[in-house]
Amino acid sequence: MVAFLKELVARLPIGQTDSLLELTLIDGGIHSVWSLTDHMSNDSLQRAINGIPFQHRKDNLDISNMVNYLSNNAFVGDRPNVPNAVVIFVDNRARLNTLSGHVSGLGSGALHNVQRASGDVIIVNIGPRDNSAVAQISTLATDAHHVLSVAGYDALSGIKDTLVNLICN
């Protein structure tokens, strides 16, 4: 995943007048790694990617918590005149939190808030598509063309061009 992220970021112009990236890891909780204004150059971002604390904490996703975070907190430092995009990577271990993880229970208003706050929402599914968490999270995508699927982490490089085009256009 680190190698893929470095390749992806290398293709994006990074800077105050270009792209800014935030990274948050979401499982049973929200784990902010860096905000939009923490890394203002590609070199800084490349170094930061090396330090991403990928730790499998929980398989349960609290989708309600994720939607609230995206709607209310994800764009601190945002520039109003620059379009936003959110990329959500979901792996095959993800399972919905049975207490609060149902997208259908959030209502269309909450989904609209995510898309209004972010512009484009892109979902990248890593692993089998028959996972109920993936199916529900995919409803957050801007449209069906914004849902990408790969068999495993080693196949991510095959969607790099498509992902860059979705982010930049």
N, C-alpha and C positions, 0 to 999 in steps of 0.2 A: 504494500500500500504506500509506503514511504517513497519508493522509487517512482511509482505512478504519479503521486502528488507532485514530486519534484519535476517530472517531465511535463505535467499539465501546467504548473505554475511558470515554467520556463517559456511556455508559449503565450503567456498573458503579459501585456504591458502593466507593470506595477508602479504606482506612484500617486501622488496627490491629484494629479490631473488625469490619471489613468485608472486602472483597476485597484481596488483595495479589497483585501480578503480578511474575513473573520473565520476562526475555527472554534467550533464547539462540539464536544463529544457528548452524545446523548444515549443513555441506556435507561436504567431505572431512575436516573437523575440527570441534571444538566451540569456539564463540566466545561466551563469556558476556558479555552487554551490561550487565545489572543483575540483582541478586538480589531475593528477596522483600521484604527490609526496606529497600531503597534508596529507595523512593518511597512515602511514607505518605499522600499526598494526590493528588486528581485533578489539581490544578494542576501539581504536581511531575511527575507521570507524563506529562501532556500535553507539558510542556517536554522531557522525556526522549525522547519519541517523535520529536520534531523532529531529535534527534541520533543516531538509529539509523544505524549505519554499514552500510547495505545495500551490500554489494559482492559481486558475483558472483565468487567465488573458484574454485570447482570444480563441475563437474556431478556428480561421483561422491559418492554418499552412503555413509557407512559406518554401516549400520543397527545393526550389533553395538555400535559405539561409542555411537550414539545411545541404544540400549536400556540400556546400562550407565550412561550419564550420567543418564537419567531414573530408573532404579532406585536409584542410589546418591548422586547429587549435586543433583538438581534442586530439592529441597525443604529446603535449608538455611534455617533461620529459620521453618520450618513451624509451624503451630499445630495440635496433635493433635486438638483438638475441632472443627476447621473442615474441611469436605470439600475435597478438591483436585480440580482439573481441569487437564488438559494439552491445549493446542490446538496441533496440528502443521500448518503450512501447507506444502504440497508443490507446487512448480510443475513445468510440463511439461519443464523442462530436466534434472530430476533423473534420474540414472542410478545404478544400483547399483554399488558398488565390487565388482569381480569377485572380489577376494580374501577379503573378509569381510562382504559386504553382504547375505547371504541370511537373511531372517528365519527361514525353515524350518530353518536350521542352528542356531538358538539354542535350540530346544526350547520346550515349553510352559511350563516353569518360568520362563524369562526373561520371556516375555510376561506371565505371571501376576505377576511381580515389578513390572513397569511398572504394571499395573492396580492392584495392591495399594498401591503407593507413591503413585499419583496419583488413585485413585478413578475419575474419568471421563477417557477419552482420546478426543479429538475430532480427526478428520482433515479438513482442508480441502484438496481437490484443485483446483488452478488450472490449467486446460488440459485437453487430451484425457485421457480415462480409460484409454486403452489402453496406458499407460506401465507397464512392469513394476515400476518403483520404487514407483509409486503403489499398485499392487495389493498389493505386499508390505507397505508401510507401513500400508495400510488394515487389515491383520490385527491391528495394535496397538489399533485402535478398540475401545471398550467393546462396541459391537454395530453392526449395519448402519445404524441410525438416527443414529449418531455419525460417519458419513462423509458429508461435504457436498462437492458438486462444482459448480464454476462454469466457464464457458467461458474467462474471462480476468480479469485484475485489475480491469477496469472493471465486472465483474459482481458483485464482492464485496458491494456494498451490498445486493444482493438477498437475501443470507443473514444479514444482521445480526441480525434479530429471532430467527431460529432459533438462531443461535450464542449470543446472549445467554441465551436460554432454556435451552440445553444447559449453559452455564457455571453459571448461577445455580440450576438445579434439579437 
